[in-house]
């Protein structure tokens, strides 16, 4: 008759301890490294612009009042640093279904349906700011920041800011990795 060898409970614990410590060291709960000064300036500037646009664009977007949206974008471009004809940002407003209502500066893509572009409409679904790179038909890459627009406690659309890699590098000295690592939802 064979006898079973019984593992001592203590030795098993000592064998598992290094594995547990290794897994704990690989845990994603480690704090993120602090943002570079440039990334922090970028984060603050974007949050301020988005906050202002969310507040002023929600009602006209809910009413699909494109003339009012255009007036707001034009006024914002004249009064807020960062949004102007010579500034890096390009802005657009999507309705809740993903239709591009208008842009600043004006482009020929107004009226396009972006509902299948999850990277642009994600902010409406998640109800928070998102930032994503998107490849354009000419194979160039744009970086988009999308913020939901709320009116009477429902999402009525999104304001989208677009930047090129050259914009990020020239004005803020940011790489794609730094841009994507910024949490725009924290104050």
Secondary structure, 3 states (H helix, E strand, C coil): CCCCCCCCHHHHHHHHHHHHHHHHHCCCCCCCCCCCHHHHHHHHHHHHHHHHHHHHHHHHHHCCCHHHHHHHHHHHHHHCCCCCCCCCCEEEEEECCCEEEEEECCCCCCCCECCCCHHHHHHHHHCCCEEEEEECCCCCEEEEEEEEEEECCEEEEEEEEEEEHHHHHHHHCCCHHHHHHCCCCCC
